Amino acid sequence: MDGKASLYGLDAAALAEAVRAAGAPAFRAKQLGEWLWARPVASWDAMTNLPKALRTALAERFLDLDGTLETLEVAGADGGTLKILSRLADGELVETVVIPARDRATVCVSSQVGCAMGCAFCASGRNGCARNLSAGEIAAQAARAAVLLGRRPDNVVFMGMGEPFANYDNALAAARRMNAPAPEGLGVGARRITFSTCGVVPGIERFAEEGVQFELSVSLHAPTDELRSALMPVNRRWPLGVLVPAVRAYTEKTGRIVTFEYTLVAGFNDAPEHAKALLALVRGFPCRVNLIPLNPVPGFDGRAPDAADCEAFRSYLERHGLNATLRRSKGRGVNASCGQLRRSRIGGA
């Protein structure tokens, strides 16, 4: 990455220092922040109210704005789910998903190039993890999505490529940039930014101590260690007997509700006895369950249950007092649904 940093990763104090080091007055930092967040642009020349000398000095120390995250391809129809393939400064590829809805828009950002967790039904880890993304590379995904949307996104979820708690410091710094009001950041509400972990217990424990209002989602996917370990290697390191108490402690410390993600796989974890075991596992502390019918992924021999079976699973949980929702896929047509991101050309291998 030629040693240059990304402006998208800098907080207000760091932006002010960058401007001061370039010999410009302090008010230029606010103008610079507006070009990053309030009305994002892709080049130094587009920052028309900044003196050329300042732009030149910044270009010598920082990546070109398009160099942080260069858009290569955008797949998806107007008004529907969009999958963005971007090239980073070192040539690595990363994917971001933009999900518009009638009254809101959600951006699903990646935190790593690939993933090392190796979940059986997730394409992101097929080739392992090449590296962590910097805070700037993560935050820039949301800024670029804002350009496509023509407005600030309402929600940001760390549910793209990678495990955010395996890149904890950069992911949290990026979330702070996306949360900070313009011109210091994108201005997305803290409770509208969600960290999704596959169950990295030290990250959950650390997150509980941050004093932030960001949301936490935990990928569960099975109600027993035997089944979960078959899907998620991380369970061998932090099994349910360790993970669930950590989540419970998080809710006690923060007073916040946790969402458990549960992918339904036909004939594997979708039977009534699985619903009963899931209920027993998570009952007794503030949580909700988000049920996700399996999205097809090359290399995983599984299928989604029938719609009636998915609804029966959800209904059982609801009848027994557990808040459960059934997610409807919005990005399957462009391989942008949960588990389908894989740092490749759109439609490619």
C-alpha positions in Angstrom: 0.0 0.0 0.0 3.1 2.2 -0.5 3.0 3.3 3.1 0.3 5.8 2.8 -2.7 6.0 5.1 -6.3 6.5 4.3 -8.0 9.7 5.2 -11.2 7.7 5.9 -9.6 6.3 9.0 -8.8 9.6 10.7 -10.8 11.1 13.5 -11.3 14.9 13.8 -8.1 15.4 15.7 -6.0 13.5 13.2 -7.6 15.4 10.3 -6.8 18.7 12.0 -3.2 17.5 12.5 -2.9 16.5 8.8 -4.1 19.9 7.7 -1.7 21.7 10.2 1.2 19.6 9.0 0.5 20.7 5.5 0.7 24.4 6.6 -3.0 25.2 6.2 -5.3 26.9 8.8 -7.4 24.8 11.1 -10.8 25.6 9.4 -9.6 23.6 6.3 -10.0 20.4 8.4 -13.7 20.9 8.5 -13.8 21.4 4.7 -11.7 18.3 4.2 -14.1 16.3 6.4 -17.1 17.5 4.4 -15.5 16.1 1.2 -15.0 12.7 2.9 -18.3 12.3 4.6 -21.0 15.0 3.9 -20.6 15.0 0.2 -18.0 12.2 -0.6 -15.8 12.6 -3.7 -13.3 10.3 -5.3 -10.4 12.7 -6.2 -8.4 15.5 -4.8 -9.3 17.8 -7.7 -13.0 17.5 -6.8 -12.3 19.3 -3.5 -12.8 22.6 -5.1 -12.7 24.8 -2.0 -9.3 23.5 -0.8 -6.2 25.3 -2.1 -4.2 23.3 -4.6 -1.1 23.5 -2.4 -3.0 21.7 0.4 -4.4 19.1 -1.9 -0.9 18.4 -3.2 0.6 18.2 0.3 -2.2 15.7 1.4 -1.7 13.6 -1.7 2.0 13.1 -0.8 1.0 11.7 2.6 -2.3 10.0 2.0 -3.9 7.6 -0.5 -5.9 9.1 -3.4 -9.5 8.8 -2.3 -10.2 6.4 -5.1 -7.0 4.5 -4.1 -8.4 3.6 -0.8 -11.3 1.8 -2.4 -11.6 1.6 -6.2 -14.9 0.4 -7.4 -14.5 -2.3 -10.1 -18.0 -3.6 -10.5 -21.5 -3.0 -9.2 -24.1 -5.8 -9.6 -27.8 -5.4 -9.1 -30.8 -3.6 -10.5 -31.7 0.0 -9.7 -33.7 0.1 -6.5 -32.6 -3.4 -5.5 -29.7 -5.0 -3.6 -26.3 -4.0 -4.9 -23.0 -5.8 -4.5 -19.9 -3.7 -5.0 -16.6 -5.3 -5.8 -13.7 -2.9 -4.9 -9.9 -3.0 -5.4 -7.7 -1.9 -2.5 -4.4 -0.1 -2.9 -2.4 -3.3 -2.8 -4.6 -5.0 -5.4 -6.7 -7.1 -3.0 -10.4 -7.3 -3.6 -13.3 -6.8 -1.2 -17.1 -6.9 -1.4 -19.7 -4.6 0.1 -23.5 -4.9 -0.1 -26.0 -2.1 -0.2 -29.6 -3.1 0.6 -32.2 -0.4 -0.1 -35.7 -0.6 1.3 -38.7 1.5 1.2 -37.9 3.6 4.3 -34.2 2.8 5.0 -31.0 1.6 3.5 -28.4 -0.8 5.0 -24.8 -1.2 4.1 -23.1 -4.5 4.8 -19.3 -3.9 5.2 -16.4 -6.3 5.2 -13.7 -6.2 7.8 -11.1 -8.5 6.3 -10.0 -9.7 2.9 -11.5 -13.1 3.1 -12.0 -14.9 6.4 -10.0 -17.4 8.5 -13.0 -18.8 10.4 -13.9 -21.5 7.9 -17.6 -21.8 8.5 -18.9 -24.6 6.3 -21.7 -22.7 4.6 -19.8 -19.4 4.0 -18.0 -18.6 0.8 -15.9 -15.8 2.3 -13.5 -18.2 3.9 -13.0 -20.5 1.0 -9.5 -19.0 0.3 -8.7 -18.1 3.9 -7.9 -14.6 5.1 -5.4 -12.5 3.1 -5.2 -9.6 5.6 -7.2 -7.3 7.9 -8.7 -4.2 6.5 -7.6 -0.8 7.9 -10.1 1.4 9.7 -10.1 3.6 6.6 -10.8 0.8 4.2 -13.8 -0.3 6.3 -15.2 3.1 6.7 -14.7 4.0 3.1 -17.1 1.2 2.1 -19.9 3.1 3.9 -18.9 6.4 2.4 -18.9 4.9 -1.1 -22.3 3.3 -0.5 -23.6 6.8 0.4 -22.5 8.0 -3.0 -24.4 5.2 -4.7 -27.5 5.8 -2.5 -27.4 9.5 -2.9 -27.7 9.8 0.9 -26.3 8.6 4.1 -27.2 4.9 4.9 -29.5 4.3 7.8 -27.8 1.1 9.0 -24.4 -0.4 8.8 -23.8 -4.1 9.6 -20.4 -5.8 10.0 -21.7 -8.9 8.2 -19.6 -8.9 5.0 -16.3 -10.7 4.5 -14.3 -11.4 7.6 -14.7 -11.6 11.4 -14.7 -8.1 12.9 -13.5 -9.3 16.3 -10.5 -10.8 14.6 -9.7 -7.2 13.5 -11.1 -5.6 16.6 -9.2 -2.3 16.8 -9.7 -1.3 13.1 -13.4 -2.4 13.1 -14.2 -0.4 16.2 -12.3 2.7 14.9 -14.2 2.4 11.6 -17.5 2.2 13.4 -16.6 5.3 15.4 -16.0 7.2 12.1 -19.3 6.0 10.6 -21.1 7.0 13.8 -19.5 10.5 14.2 -21.5 13.4 12.8 -20.3 15.1 9.6 -17.9 16.5 8.9 -16.1 14.1 11.3 -17.9 11.0 10.1 -21.0 9.7 8.3 -23.5 10.3 11.1 -25.0 6.8 11.3 -26.7 6.3 14.7 -24.7 4.0 17.1 -27.7 1.7 17.6 -27.9 1.3 13.9 -24.4 -0.1 13.6 -24.1 -3.8 14.3 -21.1 -6.0 14.9 -21.7 -9.6 13.9 -19.3 -12.3 15.3 -19.1 -16.0 14.8 -18.4 -16.4 18.5 -15.0 -14.9 19.3 -15.4 -14.8 23.1 -12.5 -12.4 23.9 -14.0 -9.9 21.5 -17.4 -10.2 23.1 -15.9 -9.7 26.5 -13.9 -6.7 25.3 -16.9 -5.2 23.5 -18.9 -5.3 26.8 -16.3 -2.9 28.3 -16.3 -0.3 25.6 -19.3 1.7 26.8 -20.6 2.1 23.2 -24.2 1.8 22.0 -23.3 -0.4 18.9 -25.4 -3.5 18.5 -24.1 -7.1 18.9 -25.1 -10.1 16.8 -23.8 -13.6 17.4 -23.8 -16.3 14.7 -25.1 -19.4 16.5 -26.5 -21.7 13.8 -26.9 -24.8 15.9 -28.1 -25.5 19.5 -25.6 -28.2 20.4 -21.8 -28.4 20.3 -21.8 -31.4 18.0 -23.9 -29.7 15.4 -22.2 -26.3 15.7 -18.7 -27.7 15.5 -19.7 -29.4 12.3 -20.6 -26.1 10.8 -18.2 -23.7 12.6 -14.7 -24.6 13.6 -14.6 -21.7 16.0 -16.9 -23.7 18.3 -14.0 -26.1 19.1 -12.2 -23.2 20.7 -15.1 -21.4 22.3 -17.9 -24.0 22.7 -21.5 -23.1 23.7 -20.7 -23.6 27.4 -18.2 -20.7 27.1 -19.9 -18.6 24.4 -23.4 -18.4 25.9 -22.3 -17.3 29.4 -20.1 -14.6 27.7 -23.1 -13.3 25.8 -25.2 -13.4 28.9 -22.5 -11.4 30.8 -22.5 -8.9 27.9 -26.2 -8.3 28.3 -25.9 -7.9 32.0 -23.0 -5.4 31.7 -24.5 -3.3 28.9 -28.3 -3.8 29.3 -28.5 -4.4 25.6 -30.4 -7.1 23.6 -28.3 -9.5 21.6 -29.4 -11.0 18.3 -28.5 -14.6 17.6 -28.2 -15.5 13.9 -29.4 -19.0 13.1 -29.1 -20.4 9.5 -31.7 -23.1 8.9 -30.3 -26.2 7.0 -32.8 -28.8 5.9 -32.4 -32.1 7.8 -29.6 -30.7 9.9 -30.7 -28.1 12.4 -34.4 -27.4 11.5 -36.3 -30.1 13.4 -38.7 -29.4 16.3 -36.1 -30.9 18.7 -33.6 -28.3 17.5 -36.0 -25.5 18.2 -36.6 -26.9 21.6 -32.9 -27.1 22.3 -32.3 -23.6 21.0 -35.0 -22.2 23.3 -33.4 -23.9 26.3 -30.0 -22.6 25.3 -30.8 -18.9 25.1 -33.8 -18.5 27.4 -33.4 -16.2 30.4 -31.6 -13.2 29.1 -32.6 -10.4 26.6 -32.1 -11.7 23.1 -33.8 -12.3 19.8 -33.2 -14.9 17.1 -32.9 -14.1 13.4 -33.7 -17.2 11.4 -32.0 -17.4 7.9 -32.9 -20.1 5.4 -29.6 -21.3 3.9 -28.4 -19.5 0.9 -26.7 -21.7 -1.7 -22.9 -21.7 -1.5 -20.6 -23.8 -3.8 -18.8 -26.4 -1.8 -21.5 -26.9 0.8 -23.9 -29.7 0.3 -27.0 -28.4 2.0 -30.3 -26.7 1.2 -32.8 -24.4 2.8 -35.8 -26.0 4.4 -39.2 -25.6 2.9 -40.9 -22.4 3.7 -43.5 -24.2 5.9 -40.7 -25.8 7.9 -39.0 -22.5 8.4 -42.2 -20.9 9.6 -42.9 -23.8 11.9 -39.5 -23.4 13.5 -40.1 -19.6 14.0 -43.6 -20.2 15.3 -42.4 -22.6 17.9 -39.9 -20.1 19.3 -42.5 -17.3 19.3 -45.1 -19.5 21.1 -42.6 -20.2 23.9 -41.8 -16.5 24.4 -38.7 -16.0 22.3 -38.6 -13.1 19.9 -37.9 -14.7 16.5 -37.9 -13.4 13.0 -37.5 -15.1 9.6 -35.3 -13.2 7.2 -36.2 -13.1 3.6 -33.2 -13.0 1.3 -32.8 -9.8 -0.7 -29.4 -10.4 -2.4 -29.4 -14.0 -3.7 -29.7 -12.9 -7.4 -26.3 -11.3 -7.2 -24.7 -13.7 -4.7 -24.9 -10.9 -2.1 -26.9 -12.8 0.6 -25.5 -14.0 3.9 -22.5 -16.3 3.4 -22.1 -15.6 -0.3 -19.4 -12.9 -0.4 -16.1 -14.2 -1.7 -13.7 -11.5 -3.1 -14.2 -12.3 -6.8 -15.4 -10.8 -10.0 -19.2 -10.6 -10.1 -20.3 -14.0 -11.4 -16.8 -15.3 -11.3 -15.1 -18.0 -9.4 
